[in-house]
Amino acid sequence: MLNRIVRIMLMLMIFPCLSWAQQSEIETQDLVECPTAGLLPRGSFALDLRMFSEGGLLAGVDVGLTDSFLVGLCFGGTQIIGNQPVVWNPTVGVAAKIRLFDEGQLYPAVTVGFDSQGFGKYHKELKRYTTKSKGFYLALSKGYSFLGTCGLHAGVNYSLEKGDEDKDLSGYFGLDKHLGPDLVIVAEYDLARNDNGQEALGSGEGYLNAGLRWTFASRLNLELDVKDLLRNAKANAKPNRELRVVYLEYF
């Protein structure tokens, strides 16, 4: 069933049955945790702050060096909010994304990239985050017009977080749907094929995440995310709620 869903998503992206939607000036760079083929405009930068469980904060900046090349850095930790000793992430997260093909009427945009930053708590004994970083990835995105703007996205990735001895290739797919000029629903399903081994933190069902993104001002996004709706994580009995703030500016 899952393989059938993946094939359908890819077919929709390559052989559109809906009207093709031109790219907007500001593209969707990611859904909840999964990267898309979207990039920042040349000469712009995005400040990103995520607030998550266990008093966690993750702050980063992405810079659009050209219309086809993006780089980013981020850093954070857990117990930053609260009265417990702060536990910082072991390294600064680095990211880079290059567009290989722009989106056309009959084919999706295609990018390759690298992202070393995972999400949630860092587990020192396993040398990984609760949700592994994407590592090296290939992302595809296609926009449509269907009761407003809609984007379909898919990707494959290979994470370098292999302390749990799970080295499998993984993948994901998702969508973003505009509900008007200010509201966007985002959803993704991370197959998490690299998180189902003996020492895995996941149970093998994958991670289903969703969020509501509100453009509070022309360049300021406020977002509420609900992660792990399938309750795949072994240590979590309920989905996680997280807040995110993104601000875009130009040099």
N, C-alpha and C positions, 0 to 999 in steps of 0.2 A: 504493500500500500504506500509506504513512504517513498520507494523508488518511483512509483507512478506519479506521485505528487511532484517530485523533483523534475521528472521529464516534462510534465505539463507546464511547469513554471518556465523551463528553458524554451519550450516551443512557443509560448506566448511572447517571450522576449525576442526570438529570432524571426518568427512568422506572425506578425501582428494581425489580429483580427479586429482591433480597435483603431481609432484614429491616432495617428502619430502626433505627439505633443512636442513642440519645440522646447529646448532647454531654457529654463529661466536663468536670469543673471546670476543668482546665487543657487548653486546646486546642493543637493543633499549629500554630505560627505560620509555619513554613516546613519544607521538606523538606531538601535539601542546600543549594541556592542559591536555589531558587524559592519565592516566598511563597505561602501558602495563604490561605483566608478566615478562619483562626483568629486570635484576639486574646487579649491578656492580660486577666485579671480586673481590675476597677476597683480602684485603689489598690495595684497591684503593680508590680514592676519586675524585669527579667531582665538579668543581667550575662552577656555573651557574649564568649568568647575563642576565636579560631581560630588555629591554627598550621599554616603551609603551607610550600611549597618556597621555596628561596632564603633561608632564615632569616626567613621572613615571619611577622608577627603582626598580627592585626586584632582590636581590642577595641571593644566597644560596649555600649550600654545602651538597652533599650526600656522605656517606661513606659506602663502602662494608665491613662489619665486617666479613662476611663469604660469600661463594658462594650462600647462600640461605637467607641472611638477610641483609637488608639495612636500614640505618637511615639517617635522614636529618634535616637541619634547614635552614630557610630563613627569610629575613626581607627586608622591603622596604617602599615605600610611593610614593606619587604624588607631583608634583611641585618641585621636587628635582632639575630638570633642568629648569632654567628660573629665573625670578626676583620676584616671589611670595613666601610668607611664605611656608615652607615645611610642608606637612601634612603626618606624619608618620603613618604606619599601627598600629593598637592598640596593637597587640601582635606579638611575633615571631612565624612564622609558623613552625610546626613540622610534620615530616613524618616518617613512618616505613613501610617496606614491607617484607613479608615472603613468600618464595616459598613453596607450598604444594606438587606440582608434577612437575617434569621436563618434557619437551616436548619429545614425542615419535613419532614413525612413524604413529600411528593411533590416537593420542590424543594430545591436546594442553598443553602447560605449564600453570599452575594455581598458582596464588598468591593471598593472602589477604593482605590488607594494610590499612593505615590511613594517611590522608593528610589534615591538617587544613588550608592550604593556598589557598585562592581564587585568582582571577586574575582581574586586572584593579583597579579602584578606590574603596576605602572602603566607604560605605554609613552608616554613624554613626546612622542615624535615623532608619534604617532597620537592623542594626547589621549584615551586609553582604557585600561581594564584588560584583562588577558588574557581574562577573561570579562566582557563588558559589564554594567553595572548595568541593572536592569530599567526604570528610569525610571518613567514612568506605566504603571499596570497595572490590569487587572480580573481578580479571582480568584474562582473558584467551588470549593466544597468540599462533599462529601456523605459522611456516615458510614453504615456498614453493619455488621451482625453476621453474620460468616461465619467460623466456627471462631475466634471472638474478634473484637475490634474491628478494623475496616478502614476506611480513609478514601481516597476518590478525589478528586483535585484537578486543576484545569486553569486556564489563564489566558492572556491576551493582553497584550502589553506594547509600549511604544515608548520606546526608550532615547534619552537626550540625548547619548550618546557617539557622535559622528558625524564624528570627525576622519579616519576612513578612507573617508568619503564614502558609507557604506552606511547609508541612512536607512529601511530597510524595517521594517514592523511584524513582530513576532515573536510566539511563543507557546510554551507548555509544557504538560505534563501529568505526573502521577505519582501515587504512592500511599504510604500508611504502613500497616503491618500489625503489630499487637501479637502478640508471641509469648508473652505472659504479662504479669504486673503490672510487670515490670522491663525487658523487652527490646522494642524496636521496630525493624523494618526499614523504611527509607525509600528510595525510588527515584524518579527523575525523568528525563524526556527533554526537554531544551531544544532547540527547533527551530533556534534561532540563525539565523533568516532574515536577521538584520541583521549577520551575520559571514561572508559568503560572496562578497564583492566582490574586486576586484583587489588591494587592500591589506589584505584580511582576514587575521586570524590563524588562522581556521578554514578547513577545506576544504569545508564545505557539508553535512557529514553530521549535524551537530547534536551536542549533548553529552549523553551518558548517564552519570548519576551515581547512586551508591548509598551507603548508610551503615547502620551498626548503632548504635543509640542505647540506652544503658544507664542506667537511673535508679539511680544509686549510692545516693542517699538520697532522701527524699521530694521534695526540691526541687533536687537536683543531678543534671544529666545529663552523662554522658561519651559522646563519639561518635567513631567512626572512619569516615571517609568515603573512598571511592575515586572519583575524578573522571575523566571523559573515557575511559570504558571502550571507546568506539568509536575512540579515537585520532584524534579530529577535528582537534585542534590541530596545526598544521604544524610547530611547533618541538618538540613532545614525541613521543618514540618510544614511551613507555609511559604508562599511567595514573598519576595523582598520588594519593598517600596523604596525608590531612590529619587532624589531631586538633582536636576542638572540645569546649569545656567551657561549660555554661550553668547559671547559678544563679538561681533564682527566690526573691524575697522580697516581703514586704508592708510598706507604710508603717505 
